Amino acid sequence: MSFLNRDVVSIRDFSRPDLDKILDTATKISKSGYDKGLLKGKRVGLLFYEPSTRTRMSFDTAAQAIGADTIWFAGVEGTSVMKGETLKDTIETVANYVDTIVMRHPYDGSARWAAEVTSRRVQRGEKKVPIINGGDGKNEHPTQTMLDLYSILATQKRLDGLNIALVGDLKYGRTVHSLSYALSMYGCRLFFVAPEMLQIPHHITSFLEKRGISYTKHTKIEEAIEAADIVYMTRIQKERFPDENEYNKVKGLYKVDRSLLKRAKHTMRLMHPLPRVDEISVDADDDVRAYYFQQAGNGVPVRAALLGLIMGTIA
């Protein structure tokens, strides 16, 4: 499928060749440098209804690195959302100003809805404005998965057949949802480490079973760390819990420190979508296996590649 004007809503909308194309393009950009002429005259809108550091800033950096201008809001203070403006009306309005919209929103399915809104513009004879999902509620975060795949490939030199341990909040964690779908395309074995109340949702394990992907569930990280090629930590997300008492039962349950890392393979890499709270000790930061800050940096070439492909300036 062509990337031109393509929405990025779910990682499931992409095939393995699609993902390989994005990773290959990001690798070339990383090696050859950023061409300021690629998106000259283009504008990217960054609509972040929820807090963000890495996703918003890396998209902003990536867009400007290849020549695009950006306009954005971070939080709804100072916008017409505070006056009751609907998501549809915001998208319809901003689509007049930009060539692509990157959006983070607290509601599951909001990115799909936004893409439907901009698709109707084509029916009215107006230009298509692609929607890129920067995280929709507890649903998915497809561009995080793209940079995660890039990071795994960079550290392991392959994606096929790896042992990947996903640890922490697997119920509400949109990053692990998207990553689980993507890793199934590469035949990885998945270790889901979480308390029962935060285990990976059934609709994801059902998907994996249909694809014949091997997975196991665990409550202790020690049961997976020795076999893992990648340990992907996530924080317990207090803001996703409807009941704070339930959060208090599981906060601080998992923690990786230097002593625990000694049990892992030397080639294992510890990743995290960030921000961290206390699930990775700062004494792990200098361990050779710690890769989460480099992982965050990988968002720039990956998102630059994606923007260039979607806006048709990279073949």
C-alpha positions in Angstrom: 0.0 0.0 0.0 1.2 3.5 -0.8 2.2 5.7 2.1 1.1 8.9 0.4 -1.6 10.6 2.6 -1.9 7.5 4.7 -3.4 7.7 8.2 -1.4 6.1 11.0 -4.1 5.0 13.4 -3.3 1.4 14.4 -0.2 -0.7 14.0 -2.5 -3.4 12.7 -3.1 -1.3 9.6 0.5 -1.9 8.6 2.0 -5.0 7.1 5.5 -6.3 7.8 6.8 -4.9 4.5 5.3 -1.5 5.5 7.1 -1.6 8.8 10.3 -2.7 7.2 10.1 0.2 4.7 9.7 2.7 7.6 12.7 1.1 9.5 14.9 1.1 6.4 14.0 4.7 5.6 14.8 5.8 9.2 18.1 3.9 9.0 19.1 5.8 5.8 18.1 9.1 7.3 20.1 8.4 10.5 23.2 7.5 8.4 22.9 10.2 5.7 21.6 13.1 7.8 18.4 15.2 7.6 17.5 17.0 4.3 15.9 20.4 5.1 14.4 20.4 1.6 12.3 17.3 2.0 9.3 19.0 3.6 9.9 22.6 2.7 6.6 24.5 2.5 4.8 21.8 4.5 3.2 22.3 7.9 2.5 19.7 10.6 -0.1 20.2 13.3 0.6 18.7 16.7 -2.6 18.4 18.8 -1.9 17.1 22.2 -4.9 16.9 24.5 -2.8 14.9 27.0 0.6 15.5 28.4 3.6 14.5 26.3 7.3 15.1 26.3 9.0 12.7 23.9 6.3 12.1 21.4 5.5 15.8 20.9 9.0 17.0 21.0 10.4 14.3 18.7 7.7 14.9 16.1 8.4 18.6 16.3 12.1 18.0 16.0 11.7 15.5 13.1 9.4 17.8 11.2 11.7 20.8 11.4 14.7 18.6 10.7 13.4 17.9 7.2 12.1 21.4 6.6 8.4 21.5 7.8 6.9 24.1 10.0 4.9 23.1 13.0 2.0 24.5 14.9 0.7 22.9 18.1 -1.0 23.0 21.4 -0.1 21.0 24.5 -3.1 20.6 26.8 -6.4 22.2 26.2 -5.9 25.4 28.2 -6.1 28.4 26.0 -7.9 26.5 23.2 -11.6 26.5 22.2 -11.9 23.0 23.6 -12.3 24.8 26.9 -15.4 26.4 25.4 -16.9 23.1 24.5 -15.6 22.7 20.9 -15.9 19.1 19.7 -13.1 17.0 18.4 -14.7 17.0 15.0 -14.8 20.8 14.9 -11.2 21.1 16.0 -10.0 18.7 13.4 -12.1 20.3 10.6 -10.6 23.7 11.5 -7.0 22.7 11.9 -7.1 20.7 8.7 -7.3 24.0 6.9 -3.9 25.1 8.3 -1.7 22.0 8.0 -0.7 19.1 5.7 -0.7 16.4 8.4 -2.1 16.2 12.0 -0.4 14.3 14.8 -2.9 13.9 17.7 -2.8 12.5 21.2 -6.2 12.2 22.9 -7.5 10.6 26.1 -10.3 8.6 24.4 -9.9 5.2 22.9 -10.8 5.4 19.2 -10.4 9.1 18.9 -7.6 8.8 16.2 -9.8 6.6 14.0 -12.7 9.1 14.4 -10.4 12.0 13.4 -9.2 10.1 10.4 -12.9 9.6 9.3 -13.5 13.3 9.7 -10.6 14.3 7.4 -11.5 11.5 4.9 -14.9 13.3 4.4 -13.0 16.3 3.3 -11.9 14.4 0.1 -15.6 13.7 -0.6 -16.2 17.5 -0.5 -13.3 18.0 -3.0 -10.9 19.3 -0.3 -7.4 18.0 0.4 -6.8 14.9 2.4 -5.0 15.6 5.7 -3.6 12.4 7.2 -4.0 11.7 10.9 -1.1 10.2 12.9 -2.1 8.7 16.2 0.2 9.9 19.0 -1.7 7.8 21.5 -5.4 7.4 22.0 -6.4 6.6 25.6 -5.4 3.0 26.5 -5.8 1.8 23.0 -2.7 2.1 20.8 0.5 4.2 20.2 1.7 3.0 16.7 4.6 5.5 16.2 6.1 4.5 19.6 6.0 0.9 18.3 7.8 1.9 15.1 10.7 3.5 17.1 10.7 0.5 19.5 11.1 -1.8 16.5 13.9 0.4 15.2 15.6 0.3 18.7 15.3 -3.5 18.9 16.7 -3.9 15.4 19.6 -1.5 16.3 20.6 -3.4 19.4 19.9 -7.0 18.4 20.6 -6.8 14.6 17.4 -8.6 13.9 13.7 -8.7 14.7 12.8 -12.3 14.0 12.4 -14.9 16.7 13.5 -12.8 19.7 12.4 -13.3 23.3 10.7 -10.1 24.4 9.5 -9.5 28.0 6.8 -6.9 28.5 6.6 -5.8 32.1 4.2 -3.7 34.2 0.9 -2.2 33.2 -0.1 -4.4 30.3 -3.8 -3.7 30.7 -3.8 0.1 30.2 -0.4 0.4 28.5 -1.1 1.4 24.9 2.6 1.1 24.0 2.6 -2.6 24.8 -0.6 -3.2 23.0 0.8 -1.8 19.7 4.1 -3.5 20.2 2.5 -6.9 20.8 0.7 -6.7 17.5 3.9 -5.7 15.7 6.1 -8.3 17.2 3.7 -11.0 16.1 4.7 -10.2 12.5 8.3 -11.2 13.4 7.5 -14.4 15.2 8.8 -13.2 18.6 8.2 -15.1 21.8 6.4 -12.8 24.3 6.6 -13.0 28.1 3.9 -10.9 29.7 4.9 -10.0 33.2 2.2 -8.2 35.3 -0.1 -8.7 38.3 -3.3 -10.4 37.3 -5.4 -7.2 37.4 -3.0 -5.6 34.9 -2.3 -8.5 32.6 -2.5 -8.2 28.8 -6.1 -8.0 27.5 -7.8 -11.0 26.1 -8.3 -9.5 22.7 -4.6 -9.3 22.3 -3.8 -12.8 23.4 -6.6 -14.0 21.2 -5.0 -12.2 18.2 -1.6 -13.8 19.1 -3.1 -17.3 19.3 -4.7 -16.9 15.9 -1.3 -16.0 14.5 0.4 -18.9 16.2 2.6 -16.7 18.4 4.1 -18.2 21.5 3.5 -16.3 24.8 3.5 -16.9 28.5 2.1 -15.0 31.4 4.1 -14.3 34.6 3.8 -12.4 37.8 7.5 -12.1 38.6 10.1 -10.5 36.3 12.7 -13.0 37.6 10.8 -15.7 35.6 11.6 -14.0 32.3 14.7 -11.9 32.6 17.3 -14.6 32.0 15.8 -15.7 28.7 14.9 -12.2 27.4 16.7 -10.4 24.5 14.6 -7.3 25.4 13.0 -6.3 28.7 10.4 -3.6 27.9 9.4 -1.9 31.2 6.3 0.2 31.6 5.2 2.3 34.5 2.0 1.6 36.5 -0.2 4.4 35.1 -2.0 6.0 38.0 -4.0 8.2 35.8 -5.7 5.2 34.1 -7.0 3.7 37.3 -10.7 4.5 38.0 -10.0 3.6 41.7 -6.9 4.9 43.5 -7.1 2.1 46.0 -6.6 -0.4 43.2 -3.6 1.6 42.0 -2.1 1.5 45.5 -2.2 -2.3 45.5 0.2 -2.5 42.5 2.3 0.6 42.6 6.0 -0.1 42.9 5.5 -3.8 42.3 8.2 -4.2 39.7 11.7 -2.6 39.8 14.8 -3.2 37.8 18.1 -2.3 39.4 21.7 -3.1 38.7 21.7 -6.3 40.8 18.7 -7.7 38.9 20.4 -6.8 35.6 23.3 -9.1 36.5 20.9 -12.0 35.9 20.3 -10.9 32.3 22.3 -11.7 29.2 25.0 -9.2 28.4 23.3 -8.6 25.0 19.9 -8.0 26.6 18.7 -4.4 26.3 16.4 -2.7 28.8 13.8 -0.4 27.2 11.1 1.8 28.5 8.7 4.2 26.6 9.2 6.7 29.5 8.4 8.5 31.7 9.6 6.2 34.4 8.6 6.6 38.1 10.4 4.0 40.2 10.3 0.9 38.0 13.9 1.4 36.8 16.4 2.4 39.5 18.8 5.2 38.5 21.6 2.9 39.4 20.7 0.9 36.2 21.3 3.9 34.0 25.0 3.3 33.5 24.6 -0.4 32.8 25.5 -1.4 29.2 22.0 -3.0 29.0 20.2 0.2 29.7 18.9 1.6 26.4 15.8 3.7 27.2 17.3 7.2 26.6 18.8 6.1 23.3 15.4 4.6 22.5 13.7 8.0 23.0 16.3 9.6 20.7 15.4 7.1 18.0 12.0 8.7 17.7 13.5 11.5 15.6 14.7 9.5 12.6 11.7 7.2 12.7 9.2 10.0 12.8 11.1 12.0 10.1 10.9 8.9 7.9 7.2 8.5 8.5 6.4 12.1 7.8 8.4 12.1 4.6 6.7 8.9 3.4 3.2 10.1 4.2 3.7 13.5 2.6 5.2 11.9 -0.5 8.7 13.5 -0.4 10.4 10.1 0.3 9.8 7.3 -2.2 
